[in-house]
């Protein structure tokens, strides 16, 4: 097969695709990446990065109230949300350019266009250019999920992409879906003065998270005057002169809400269409490509990773899957698949939420005998000093062995703090190893230490 153009062709330059390509190059595989849009995928261009820029700016804006208490006066008459939007686009463009630079630095050819797999070792771009490779890696990502009756027009009925494109804020908005995307936008828009209604069909916001951590966020949101509707369905809407009337149903109770715009954030759909999978006999289930232990499809030369397979739709998961896949292609023997118990989740509303492993609900469903310890943020001196004392650190552990089953943190910098406990879990350490490690004072990380001490029965600052 020496006449092939490449060892590997990656379709998609998102966090899964470009990381896989660079790792493949490090392992000696001649690699090309095909991308129809800007390098970086949804995450860098229309997801993780611009949304975190908006969150950062919202957080700075929220400090105005604290600064006023110091006697500082503000003139907000010239405030223009378009400038906030522009800063988010600058951040996205910078990182997209950085990905392009990394590909070039690693001598990976970036091919612009729309790819289709036309054979086990063949990819056609824009229906005319043909490229061959020993391996093909599908990393085409996902797009916002559409629900019937609430189809996007990206003007008034918005997807997350449409919400990130707003240059002028509405007076009011109803957000369908209170997962990570929904609550992040609820925080952003509320902070900048939008009247936010957050609707979730499950019995809590952040339905995949631990109930106690979700309750901390819900209480914080309610104090901010975000209206929360759980166990609630949005059935339909009527257009009016000033916006939309959305009809809700909660059990037998029905109500309606008048808002200017609607944001639909109910999940994502894999981009597996029009890739030529069916002709090759590559199986999909509900749009997700079926893969084996090292992310290979039914065709040995074709692999798939990231949002296009049925694993958690997270950028860092896609990146790790890409690394595993190309290491296997290169003849190495990496650990098969990503261990779901070692995947951190992060939600960047305020207060932040981070977690990994089992929730109490999951542990009960699996019949696992477990214990838990919950340490309040206010027990860490720094949280009081910086006026960020809302939050908890919660550790779940096996009753008999003290093995860490999961951890859940809500509060300032939770998305940074989670990794200490995650590393302990991966290294098969126990809570006592964290408990007996000296932590600098004053830090929020002391709350993690105290939670671990609590598991052992000797928390000090509570």
N, C-alpha and C positions, 0 to 999 in steps of 0.2 A: 504493500500500500504506500510505497514511497512517492507515488505521483500525486498524493493528496496535497491540497494547498496548506492545510494546517493540521496540527495534532488535535486542536480543540476549537470549536466555534461556540461562543456563548451568545444566546439570543436574549438581549435585554441588559442594560447597563445600570440597573438599580443596585441597591446594597448587596443583593445576592449575586448578581451577574458580574459587577466590576471587581468585587472581592475575590470571587472564584477565578476570574481571569488573571488577576495579579498573583494569586497563590499558584495557579497553574504555571505561570511564567517562572516563578521561583523554583518550581519543581522540574523545569526544563522542557515544558510543553509549549510549542509554538502556537500562539493563541490569537484569535480575532474576536472582537465583540461587535455585534450588530445591534444598532439602536435607532429607532425611528424618530425619537424626540431628543431632548437634552440629556446628556449623561447624568446619572444620579437617580433616575427613576422617579416614581411618585414621592418617595420619602424625602429626597433632597429638594425636589422642585415644587411639589404640591402636597406636602404632608408634614413629616416630622420636623424638618428644619424651618420652613416659614411659620408653621404654627408655634414653634417654640420661640421664634423671634417675637411674634405677637404676644405670647404669654409673658415674655420678659418685659416688653414695653408696657403691658397692662399692669404688671407688678410695680414698675416704676411709677406709673400714673397713680396707682393706689396709695403711694406714699405721700401724696399731696395732703391727705387728711392728717397724717402724723406731723408733717412739716408745718402745717397751720397751727398745730398745738404749740410749736416753738415760737410762734409769732410771725412766721414768714407769710407774706401775702402773695397771692398769685393772680395774674390776669389771664384767664383761660379763653378770652374772647377770640383769640387768633388760633386756638387749637383746631387742627384739621386732621381727621382720621386718615386722609389720603397719605399723609406723611408717615404714619404708622405702617400702612400698607407698603409704601415704597421701601422702607427699611427692611421689611420681611422679604421683598423681592431681591434686594441687594444681597442679603444673606444667602438666599437660595442660589442666585447666579454665581456668587463667589465659590460656593462649594461645588456647584456643577462644573465650573472651570477647573477646580482643584482635581476632580475626578478625571476630567479630560487630560490634565497634566500628568496624573499618576499613570494613566494608561500609556501615554506617550513615553514617559520616563522608563516604563517597564517594557517598552518596545512591543506593545500590544496594538494591533491595527484596529482602529475604530471605523467601522463601516456604517454609514448613514443610510437608513432605508427600512422597509418593512420586509421581514423575513418569513419564509415558509419552508418547512422541511419537505423536500421532494424525494428523499430517499434515505436509507439508513445512514449514509455518510454524505448527504448532499443538502445544501441550503440554497434556495433561490431568493434573491433580494429584488424587490420591486418588479417581479415577474420577468426579469431579463438577465440579471447577473447571477452566475452560478459559482458556488464555492464548495469545496469538499474538505472533509476533516475525518480523522479517526473517531473522534467523539463529538457529540452535539449536546449542549446543555441548555435547557429551556428555563429561562428566568424572567418570564414576561409579566410577573406581578399581578395586580388586581386593580379593580376600579370600584367606585361607590355603588353599593347595591340599590337597585330601584325597587320600590314597592308600589303595587298597583293602586292607582288613584292619586299617587303623590309623585308622578314622574317629574324629573328635573326640567326646568327651563333656564336655570342658572341666572335668572333675573329676580324672581320672587320665590320660586320653589328651588332651594339650593341644595347641592351636594356639598361635601367638605371642600371640594375644589372651588365651587362658587362662593362659599363663605370666605375662603382665603383670598378671593379676588375682589372682595368688597372694598371700594374706595370711599364710600359714604355709608354710614351706619343707619339702619332703620330705627324707628322709635321703639318697636317691639318685635319680638320673634318667638316662634314656637319651635322647639328643637325636639324632633322625634328620635328617641334613642338616647339613653343615658349611660352608654358605655364610655370608654376612654375618650373617644372623639367628641361625643356629645357634651360631656362634663367639661372638657377643655374649652370648647367654644362657649359654653355657658359662663365660665369664669371670665374669658376674654371680653365677651359682649357686655356682660353685666358690669364689669369694671369700668368700661367706657360709657356707661349710662343707658344701655339698652334694657328695656323691660323684658326679662327672659322667662319663658314658660318651658319647663323641662319635663317631657313625657316619656315614661318607660313602662313597657308592658309587663315586665317582671316585678317582683315584690320589693325590690330595692334598686337604688341607683348603683352603678358599677356592679351589675349582677354577677360578674365572674369573680369579684373580690370578696374577701372576708366581710361578714356582716358588721362587725364592730368597727372596722376601718371605714366602711361605706357610711355608717351612721355619723362618724365624725365629719365627713365631707358634707353629708346632708344637713347637719346642724349648722355648719359654717355657711353653706349656701342659703339656708333660710334666714340667717342673720343678715346676709347681703341682699335679702328680698328677692332671691330667685325662687320662683314658684315651682314646686316639685309635685308631679302626679305619678305615683307608682301604681302597679296593677291596673294600668289604664291603656285603652286602645284608642287610637285616632282613626275614626271610621271614614271620614270624608271631609271635604271643605267646600265652602261656597265663596265665590269671589264677590267682593263688595267694592264700593267706590274708594275706600281707604285701605284696602288690603284683602284679608281673608278671614272668614269665620270658620274655625275648625271645630268639628263635632267629636266629642270624646265620650267614651263609655267606660265606666268603672263598676264592674259587677252589674247590678241592675240600674245603677244611677247613670243618667246622661247629663251632659253639660256642653257648653260651647264657649270658645275663647276667640276674641277678635284680635288679630295681629297683622302687622304690616308684611312680614315675610315668614317663610317656613324653611327650616333646615332639616333635611333628612339624613340621619346618621345612624343607620340600622345595620351596618356591616358592609362587607365588600364581596365582590364577585370575581372569581379568577379569570384572567385573560388567556383562556385556552382555545378560543375559537380561531378559525382561519389560519391555523398553524400547520395543517396537513396531517394531524394526528390520526384521523379516522382512516385515511388511505394506507397508513403504515400499520394500522391495527393496534395503535397505542390506546389503552383503555382510560376512560375518565369516569368519574362518579360525581354527579351533581356539579360538573364542570371542573372538578379537581383531577389532576393526572395521578394515576396510581403508580406508586414507586416501591422499590424494594429497600433493603437495609442500607444501601449506599446511594439511594436516590436514582437507581437505574429503572427505566421503564421496561415494558415487555420487549422492547428492541434493545439488545445489549449495548449498542453504541449511543443510545439516546438517554439522557438523564434529565431530571427536572427538580427544581428547588424553589423555595420561597412561597409566595402567596398562591402560586399556581398548583401547589399540592396541599393536601389536607393536614397541615400542621399550623400552629399558632401564627397568625398573620402579623408578624413582627419583623422589623428590618434586621435586628441582631440574630434572629433565628435563621433568616434567609442567608446571611453572611456565613454563619457556622455551617449550614447545610452545604453551601457552595464549597467551603474548605474541605469538608468530608468527601464530597463527590469527586473533586479533582485529585485529592490525595489518593483515593482509590483508583482512579484512572491511571495515575502515575505509578501504580504498583505498590503503594504503601498499604498498610492495614490499620486505618484509623478505627476508632470505636464506631460501631454502626449507629446511625441515626442520632439525633439530638435527644438526650434524656429529658422528657417533659418535666421531671421533678427539679431540673436544674435550669429552667428557663425563667429569668426575671421578667416581671411585668412592671411597667412604669406608666403612671398617669400624671400629667404635669399641670393639673389644676392647682389651686391653692386652697387648702393644704394639699401637698403632693401625696400620691399613693404609690407604694411599691410592694411587691410580693414575689414569692416563689413557693412551689410545693403545694401541699394540701391546705385547704380551708377546713374549718370544723365540719362544715356540711359534707365535704367529700370524705373526710376521715370517718364520719358516722356511716355514710353510705357504704364504705368499704369494710366496715366492721373492725376498724383498727382501734385498739385501746390506746388513748392518748391523754396527755395532760397539756396544760397551757399556762403561760404566764404573760400578763399584760403589765407593762411599765408605762406610766404616763410621762409624756414629754416634760411636764412641769417639774418633774423630779431631777431633770438635768439643768444645772444652774444657767447654762448659756441660753436655754430657751426663754428663761425669764429676762435675762439681760437684753436679748434682742427682740423681746416682745413677740415671740412666736411659740407660745406654750401649748397651742392646740395640737394634740397628737398622741399617739401611742406606739410602742414597739411590742409586738406580740410574737411569741415563739410557741409553736406546737411541737411536741416531742412524744416519742413512744414511752409509755408508762414504765416499762420494765428496763429498757436499756438507755433511756434518755436520748436516743438518736433523734436528730432534728428532722421533723416531718415537713415543716414549712415555716415561713416567717412573713409577717405582715406589718408594714410600717405606714403610718399616715402622719404627716407633719412636715415641717420645713426640711428640705434636702433629703426627704425619704428616698428619692430615686438614686441618691449617692450612697446612703447609709446601708441599703439592702445588701450590698455586695460583700460586706464583711461576714455576714451570716451565711450567704450563699457559698463563699469560699470555704467556710468551715464545713458546710454540708458536703461539698465536692471532695474535700480532703478527708472526709470521714472523721472530722473532729467533733467533739461534744460541747454542749453549752459551757461546761466547766473550763474548757480551753479559752473561750472568749472571756469568761468571768474572771479568770486569773491573769489575763493580759492587761498590763498597765495602759490605760487610755489617758491621753492628755486632758488636762482640765484648764479652762472650761471648754468642752466640745459637746456637740449633739451626739457624737458617737458614744459618749458615756451612757446614754439611754440604752444603747445596744448592750453595753457591758452590764448595766443594771438588770436588764431583762434576762440576760444569761445567768446572772447571779440569782435572780428570782426563781429560775428553774431549779437551781440548786438549793433554794430555801434561805438565801442570805442577802437579798437586796438591801442596800443601805439607805438610799435616799427616797424612801416611800413610807 
